[in-house]
Amino acid sequence: VKLFPPTKTDNVETASSLEQRRLERLCTDLLTNRGIEVSPIQLLRNFHQSYLVHGLTHLPGGYSSLDASRPWILFWILHSLELLGALDKLPSDEDA
């Protein structure tokens, strides 16, 4: 069972890419050896997009201790939305 698609390395082997491959094999072995039915991992794009958009205005209570890190949290939310191809689909103030 192939749980993880191979990480793209651009055909360049590095210490990091070798360690990544080793870790992926280890995770797959741990799951399959415990009798857990595994299937290829799927990105739930709409779920992640909704979660991130919600995080732009409402962060869970556990984030209150990270108040000084709000600019970084905003950066990572926006970056994640960009990776999902959803940054240009954000509602504007005019839509509210």
N, C-alpha and C positions, 0 to 999 in steps of 0.2 A: 504494500500500500504506500503510495507516494503522498504523504501529508503536505509537505512543503514543496512548491516548485523550486528548482535550484535557483539560488541567488545569482543574479546576473553579475558577472565579473569583468565583462568586456575582454575575456580571455587573458586577463592579467591576474596571476596568482600572487597574493600577498599574505603576510601573516594573518591579517584580519580576515581575508576571504577564506583561508583555510580553517581558521577558528570558527567562522560563521557556518561553514559546511559541516564541521564536526558537531557543533551545537545543534544544528538542524537534524542531523542523524540521531543524536542522543535524544532529543525531544520526541522524534518519531518512534524510536525504540522504546522509550519509557511509556508512551501512550499505548502502543500496540501490545507490549508485553504485559500490560495490566488488563488486557481484554477489552479495552475501550475501543468502541467502533469509531474509526476515524474516517474522515472524508476530506477532500481538499478544502483548504481554508478559503472562505469567500468573504470578500469585503462587502459589508452591508452599507453601501454607499449612502442611501437615503437616510438610514438610521444615524450614521456618523455625521452627515451634513446637518440633520435636525439638531443633534446634540450640540454640535459646534455653534450653530446659529443661536441656539438657546443660551449657550455660554457667553455670548457677546453681551447679554443683558442680565443674566442670572447665573451666578456661580454657586455651587453647593456650599453649605456652611463651613465645610472643612477648609475652604480656601480663604477664610477670613484671616487666618494667621499669615497669609501670603500677600497681605495688602501692598507691601512695598514691591512685590513682583508683578503687579497688575500689568505694567507695560509688556513684560515678557510673556505673560499668559495671553494677552491680546495678540502679540506677535505670533505665538504658536497656534492659536486658534485660526488667525487669518492665513497663516502659512499652510495649515492643514486643509482649509477650504480651497486654497489655491491648488494644492496637490490633487484634491478631489475634482477640480475643474468647476467648482461651485462659487468661486469668489465673485464672478460677474453676475451671479444669480441672486445675490443678497437683496432683501427688500430695502428700498430707500425710505427716507423720511416721508416722501410724498405718497408712498404706498400705505403708510400707517394710518 
